[in-house]
Amino acid sequence: MPDQPNVAVVGAGVVGITVAKLLQDQLKDVKITILADKFTDDTTSHIAAGIYRPGTSFKGPTKEITKKWLKDSWEFFQDILKTPDAERIGVMPIGTYIFSSENYHVTRNHLIEDIVPLYRAVTDEELKLAPKGTKFGSYFSTLKLECGNYLPWTEKIIVERGGQLLNKKVKSFKSLSNYDLVFNCSGLGARYLCNDHDLVPIRGQVIKVKAPWVKHAMYGDYDTYIIPGLNGVVTLGGVRGYDSYNLNYCKYDAAAIMERCCEFLPSLKNAEVLAHKVGLRPHRLPVRVEPELIEGVKVVHCYGHGGYGVMTAPGTAMNAVDLGIDFLRSNVRNKL
Ligand SMILES: Cc1cc2nc3c(=O)[nH]c(=O)nc-3n(C[C@H](O)[C@H](O)[C@H](O)COP(=O)(O)OP(=O)(O)OC[C@H]3O[C@@H](n4cnc5c(N)ncnc54)[C@H](O)[C@@H]3O)c2cc1C
């Protein structure tokens, strides 16, 4: 391995920023440059509510790896929660209800039931919190990460340790041949950088409202969710538009989201609307975390986290960093 490895990270969303910080934690003499055409508020990561609740179809290359990513991520956030800086970093614990009027199975989650400390069926009394006709429900204790806090906090540490943030669109990996190693954390941008047609956008739209009285997260049928965050800001959702590249705000989606959320919590009718946000989830099955030698450049991919990239960024980033360090140490010259 070179004495002072020169490493590029493509992407400044939650995945790229986490990879860069974790690599610095491991290699004190590493020289890191983060190259991205969008930073902080302009990334998809910043739109997400950031709740730790994977969809049950979330997956890595194997069941064991999927589970490890989820567990490592949970522990990463738990370590932050134990510190006095948790809120400043953007991590907060949150109790969550998931209800359904139709399908018992959507209230269960085999991926996290043995990770979170509490996952149980709701009581009859709690069932009344949901709209009339709701038959099934679970309650679990989880957490969420606000990227609005986490990204600037982590970027500051990276820069204080000598890392660089560069506003630049990367056209090819070949153009990065002056680096010893490249991490590809470009989210949906990987579709073009890698010509990866397995990577598909899933359009999302949310409403951010001020409703400090909302204390629990709630999920319901038809992709309805109410997720409180820091400073009384609550995220209302949502929609899932498969293979849609439309980043425009849709007033019909907004009206449907508001109607469904108010059915759950009528007090939301009085909430001040702060913003409407639209983002494209970088969906890929499985999420891609693997090394590849591309035209002589050592690249470690870490992209395709779909609707679960905030909560799984730490676990996948740890995996990517381990692969990257092995790659730096290897003399591989041929295609892996
Ligand atoms: C409405 C909505 C709600 C969501 N809710 C949740 C949730 O509750 N929990 C959860 O865990 N996840 C959630 N997600 C998903 C989450 O936002 C994504 O999985 C996550 O942000 C992916 O992070 P990323 O760093 O891979 O991508 P991004 O945040 O999109 O960052 C990609 C980075 O790569 C850069 N880039 C791309 N191509 C290039 C290039 N060629 N050259 C230079 N730079 C490039 C971009 O500029 C950007 O900096 C939600 C998403 C949406 C849209």
The ligand as an ORCA input file, in Angstrom:
! r2SCAN-3c Opt
* xyz 0 1
  C     -38.766     10.954     -0.393
  C     -37.655     10.079      0.093
  C     -37.699      9.584      1.402
  C     -36.675      8.751      1.867
  N     -36.724      8.295      3.157
  C     -35.723      7.525      3.647
  C     -35.733      7.081      4.993
  O     -36.640      7.402      5.774
  N     -34.701      6.296      5.433
  C     -33.654      5.957      4.623
  O     -32.744      5.264      5.069
  N     -33.614      6.388      3.326
  C     -34.614      7.147      2.823
  N     -34.594      7.564      1.515
  C     -33.537      7.063      0.637
  C     -32.245      7.834      0.755
  O     -32.486      9.200      0.560
  C     -31.233      7.332     -0.281
  O     -31.125      5.927     -0.232
  C     -29.854      7.910      0.040
  O     -29.941      9.310      0.096
  C     -28.817      7.488     -0.982
  O     -27.637      8.144     -0.622
  P     -26.442      8.318     -1.658
  O     -25.340      8.986     -0.927
  O     -26.198      7.005     -2.316
  O     -27.060      9.250     -2.808
  P     -27.276     10.830     -2.941
  O     -27.698     11.461     -1.687
  O     -28.149     10.988     -4.134
  O     -25.826     11.355     -3.281
  C     -25.212     11.054     -4.517
  C     -24.003     11.947     -4.666
  O     -23.297     11.566     -5.850
  C     -23.031     12.721     -6.615
  N     -22.865     12.315     -8.014
  C     -23.640     11.504     -8.758
  N     -23.105     11.346     -9.997
  C     -21.970     12.081    -10.007
  C     -20.960     12.323    -10.994
  N     -21.004     11.777    -12.215
  N     -19.920     13.160    -10.675
  C     -19.849     13.739     -9.435
  N     -20.774     13.522     -8.475
  C     -21.808     12.704     -8.758
  C     -24.211     13.639     -6.342
  O     -23.906     14.973     -6.685
  C     -24.348     13.430     -4.831
  O     -23.403     14.217     -4.150
  C     -35.590      8.418      1.017
  C     -35.530      8.947     -0.271
  C     -36.542      9.772     -0.732
  C     -36.446     10.324     -2.125
*
